[in-house]
Amino acid sequence: MDYIWSPWRFRYVSEAPGDKGCFLCAAVAAGEARDREHRVLYRGRKNFVLLNIFPYTNGHTMIAPYAHVSDFAALDAETAGEMTALAQKVQAALEASYHPEGYNIGMNLGRCAGAGLADHLHLHVLPRWTGDASFMTAIGETRVLPESLDETYEKLLPSFRK
């Protein structure tokens, strides 16, 4: 018999539901000393880079502005420009560490568009491989990730400390 382990999800599924606030603002407020805890890989002038703690694939990364804003059109040019530059930096880091066959880069703006956190926009960068969304996702509503979040963090962190 095969087992699929995802021990990092236990804290999430065992907590009481409800409004837990904005996890992106919490990561910003926690400060650099707690970046590892919040899986923050990099802090820029206007945006920061962090791992998605419920990834679709290993290496699923997000870029978010420090400002709690939901409207992409309302971002100032400097914030939007840095977000794009960081997406390129993330893609280069993922390429160096994972060598994926492709990428999904994008935003879900608004709850009806699939945003799990609709009030604080963020840009997803996902490395992709042929067959990475196997039958487990479609039939079992389960994703199989062969690497822990701690391993992903350690693998990508050097690319942002240069």
C-alpha positions in Angstrom: 0.0 0.0 0.0 1.3 3.5 -0.8 0.9 6.5 1.5 0.8 10.2 0.6 2.2 12.4 3.4 1.5 16.1 3.7 2.2 16.8 7.4 2.4 20.5 7.0 -1.3 20.7 6.2 -2.3 19.4 9.6 -2.2 22.8 11.3 -4.4 24.2 8.6 -7.1 21.5 8.6 -7.1 21.2 12.4 -7.7 25.0 13.1 -11.2 26.3 13.6 -12.5 28.1 10.5 -13.2 31.8 10.5 -11.6 35.0 9.6 -7.9 34.7 10.2 -7.0 38.1 8.7 -4.7 38.7 5.8 -1.8 36.3 5.8 0.1 38.5 3.5 -0.1 41.5 5.8 0.8 39.2 8.7 4.0 38.2 6.9 4.9 41.8 6.2 4.2 42.9 9.8 6.1 40.0 11.3 9.3 41.5 9.9 12.5 40.0 8.5 13.4 38.1 11.6 10.3 35.8 11.0 10.7 35.5 7.2 11.5 31.7 7.4 8.3 31.1 9.5 6.2 33.0 6.9 8.2 31.5 4.0 9.2 34.9 2.7 12.1 34.5 0.3 12.7 38.1 -0.6 11.7 41.7 0.4 11.9 44.3 -2.3 11.0 48.0 -2.1 7.3 47.7 -2.9 6.7 43.9 -3.0 7.8 40.7 -1.4 8.2 37.1 -2.6 6.9 34.1 -0.6 6.1 30.4 -1.0 2.4 29.5 -1.3 1.9 27.3 1.7 -0.8 25.3 -0.2 1.0 24.8 -3.4 -0.3 23.4 -6.6 3.2 22.2 -7.5 6.6 22.3 -5.7 8.0 25.7 -6.1 4.6 27.5 -6.2 5.6 31.1 -5.4 3.7 34.3 -4.9 4.7 38.0 -5.2 2.6 40.5 -3.3 2.7 44.3 -2.7 3.3 45.4 0.9 0.1 47.5 0.5 -3.2 45.8 1.2 -4.8 46.4 -2.2 -7.2 44.3 -4.2 -7.3 46.3 -7.5 -4.5 45.7 -9.9 -5.4 48.8 -11.9 -4.9 50.9 -8.8 -1.2 49.8 -8.3 1.3 52.6 -8.9 3.8 52.1 -11.8 6.7 51.4 -9.5 4.9 48.6 -7.6 3.6 47.0 -10.8 7.0 47.3 -12.4 8.8 45.7 -9.4 6.2 42.9 -9.3 7.0 42.1 -12.9 10.8 42.2 -12.3 10.4 39.9 -9.3 8.3 37.5 -11.4 11.3 37.3 -13.7 13.6 36.7 -10.8 11.3 34.0 -9.4 11.2 32.3 -12.8 15.0 32.3 -13.0 15.2 30.8 -9.5 12.7 28.1 -10.3 14.5 27.3 -13.6 17.8 26.9 -11.8 16.4 24.8 -9.0 13.6 22.7 -10.7 14.1 22.9 -14.5 10.3 22.8 -15.2 8.9 22.3 -18.6 6.7 25.5 -18.4 5.1 28.1 -16.1 1.8 29.6 -15.1 2.1 33.2 -14.1 -1.0 35.1 -13.2 -3.5 36.6 -10.7 -7.0 35.7 -9.6 -8.7 39.0 -9.0 -11.9 38.7 -7.1 -13.5 35.7 -5.3 -15.4 34.7 -8.5 -12.1 34.5 -10.4 -10.7 32.1 -7.9 -9.0 34.3 -5.4 -8.7 32.6 -2.1 -7.6 36.0 -0.6 -9.5 38.6 -2.6 -8.6 41.7 -0.6 -4.8 41.6 -1.1 -3.7 40.9 -4.7 -0.8 38.6 -5.4 0.9 37.2 -8.5 1.3 33.4 -8.7 4.4 31.8 -10.3 4.0 28.1 -10.8 6.5 25.8 -12.3 4.8 23.1 -14.4 5.6 19.6 -15.8 3.7 17.4 -18.1 1.4 15.2 -16.0 1.9 17.3 -12.8 -1.9 17.5 -12.4 -2.4 13.7 -12.5 -5.5 11.7 -11.8 -5.1 12.4 -8.0 -6.2 16.0 -8.5 -9.2 15.1 -10.7 -10.4 12.0 -8.9 -9.1 12.2 -5.4 -9.1 16.0 -5.0 -5.6 15.6 -3.7 -2.3 16.9 -4.9 0.9 14.9 -4.5 3.9 17.0 -3.7 7.2 15.1 -3.3 9.0 17.9 -1.4 8.2 19.6 1.9 7.8 23.4 2.1 11.0 23.6 4.2 12.9 21.8 1.5 11.4 24.1 -1.2 12.3 27.2 0.9 15.9 26.0 1.4 16.2 25.2 -2.3 15.0 28.6 -3.5 16.4 30.9 -0.8 20.0 31.1 -2.2 18.7 32.6 -5.4 17.3 35.5 -3.5 20.3 36.1 -1.2 22.8 37.0 -4.0 
